[in-house]
């Protein structure tokens, strides 16, 4: 299993987007608001959470790729 170091703000951003998306899904499934308001708010939260997740995922994948190349460099140094 690969370990990718994440800072506390990065972890917070990831959890925040998951919370936003989960809240949107919860509103869509719950009957707390009238149907029209519930659908509008739920879809808005899902859209915002998804859009914010894209740059976070790109940064995460960039770190993942950076760590892979760094690991390969270390392996090459050990082999030499």
C-alpha positions in Angstrom: 0.0 0.0 0.0 1.3 3.4 -0.9 1.4 6.2 1.5 0.8 9.7 0.3 1.5 12.5 2.7 -1.3 15.0 3.0 -1.4 18.1 5.1 -4.2 18.9 7.5 -5.7 21.5 5.2 -5.8 19.0 2.3 -7.5 16.4 4.5 -10.0 19.1 5.6 -10.7 20.1 2.0 -11.3 16.5 1.0 -13.6 15.9 4.0 -15.5 19.2 3.3 -16.3 18.2 -0.2 -17.5 14.8 0.9 -19.7 16.5 3.5 -21.2 18.9 1.0 -22.0 16.1 -1.5 -23.4 13.9 1.3 -25.6 16.7 2.6 -26.9 17.2 -0.9 -27.7 13.6 -1.3 -29.3 13.5 2.1 -31.6 16.4 1.3 -32.6 14.7 -1.9 -33.6 11.6 0.0 -35.1 13.2 3.0 -38.6 14.8 3.3 -37.6 17.7 5.5 -38.3 20.5 3.0 -41.0 20.8 0.3 -40.1 18.9 -2.8 -39.1 21.9 -5.0 -36.8 23.5 -2.4 -35.3 20.1 -1.4 -34.4 19.3 -5.0 -33.0 22.7 -5.7 -30.8 22.8 -2.6 -29.8 19.1 -3.0 -28.7 19.4 -6.6 -26.9 22.7 -5.9 -24.9 21.1 -3.0 -24.0 18.1 -5.2 -22.9 20.3 -8.0 -20.8 22.6 -5.8 -19.2 19.6 -4.0 -18.4 17.9 -7.3 -16.9 21.0 -8.9 -14.8 21.7 -5.9 -13.6 18.1 -5.8 -12.1 18.3 -9.3 -9.1 20.6 -8.4 -8.6 18.7 -5.2 -8.5 15.4 -7.1 -6.0 16.9 -9.6 -3.7 18.0 -6.8 -4.0 14.6 -5.1 -3.1 12.8 -8.4 -0.2 15.2 -8.9 1.1 14.2 -5.5 0.6 10.6 -6.3 2.5 10.9 -9.5 5.2 12.9 -7.8 5.7 10.2 -5.1 5.9 7.5 -7.7 8.6 9.2 -9.6 10.5 9.9 -6.4 10.2 6.3 -5.3 11.5 5.2 -8.7 14.5 7.6 -8.3 15.2 6.1 -4.9 15.1 2.6 -6.3 17.4 3.5 -9.1 19.9 5.0 -6.6 19.8 1.9 -4.5 20.3 -0.3 -7.6 23.4 1.7 -8.7 
